[in-house]
């Protein structure tokens, strides 16, 4: 089990981020909007993730960073919920609540979101086989 979250697993390429939000699919699972795009070209086979917190919802940077830290930690501990057989993808986790949630709540919701994402991707994979 790999509990690291290296830079190679973080989404930071502007072109890919634009592509994710313009062409990707999404679903909503409070407090997250999960945006995802299955990448066709296999670079390194790992999924890249982006964490975002709305400035409109959480005004202070301290609060936004606080939520992002909790989201990153919850993702890092549970990223293995996305099966390694799944294709590499770009994932955007957008936090849309205006409250600062406890880590346990964020982690529970993120686990549900990752499970739903894994099931959607595996359904799509079955359709394309």
N, C-alpha and C positions, 0 to 999 in steps of 0.2 A: 504494500500500500504506500503510495507516494503522496505525502501530505504537503508537498511544496507547491508554491505558486510562482514559478519563475517568470521573467519578463516575456519569454517565448509563449506563455499561456495567457498573456494580457493583450487585449486588443488595443493597439495604438496607432495603426496605419490609417491615416485620414481617408484614403481611397476605400478601404475595406469598411470603415465605419459608415461612410456615405452609402455604400452598396447595401450594408446591413439594414439601414433605416429606409432606403428607397425600395429595395427589392425583397427584403426578408419578410417572413411571416411572423405573426405575433399572437400571443394570447395574454389574458389578464388574469392574475391570481393575486388578489389584494395581499400585501401592499406592493406587489411587483407587476410591472408590465414586462413580459419576457419577449424579446425580439430575437429571432434566430434566422440564420441563413446557412444552409448546407453548402460547404465549399466543394466545388468539383475538383479543382486541382489539389492534389495531395502534396502539400509542402512537407510537413513533418507528422501529419496524422493526428495532431493534438488540436483540441478545440481551444479557441481563444475567447476570452470573456472581457466584457466591459461593464463597469459599475457606474451608475449615474444617479444623482439625487437632484431633484428639481429645485432650482433657486426660488421659484415661485412658492413652493410648498414649505421649504425650510430656509428661512431668510439668512440665518447666520452661517458663515463658512465653518465655524467650529462644529455646529450641529450637522452640517452636510458631511464633513470629514468623519465625524463620529459614526454616522450611519454607514458610510462607505467602508470604514474599518470593520464594522460588525458584519456587513455583507460579504466582504472579502474573506473574513475568517470563517463564516458559515459555509461559503462556497469551497474554500480550501479544504475544510474537514469533510465535505460531502460530495466533492466532484466525482468520486468514483461511482456515484449513482448513474452517471451517464456511461453506458457500457463502452468498453474499449473497442468493441466491434463496430460501434456507430461511426459514421463518416465524420471527418473533421468539420467543424462548423464555427461560425462566429456567433457569439451569444451576447446580447445586451440585456443587462438586468437594470431596469429603471425603477427606482423607488418612488412611489407616487403618494404615499401617505404624508400628512403634515405633522404627524406626531413622531417623536423619537421613541422607537420601540425597544423593548428589552432584547438582549441577545438571544435568549431562548425562543422568543416569539419570531424573531427574524429567521433563526435557524429552522424552526418548524415550517414556516411558510416557504423558505427556500428549498427545503427537502421536497415539499409537495410540488413546487414549481419544476425542480429538476426531474422528478419522477414523471410528471406530465410531459415535459420536453422529451425525455427518453422514450416514452410510449408513442408520442407523435412521430418522432424520427424513425422508430422501428416500424411503425405502420407504413410510413412512406417508403422505407427500404423494402418492405415486403411487396408493395405495389409495383416497384420498379424492377423487381427480380424476374 
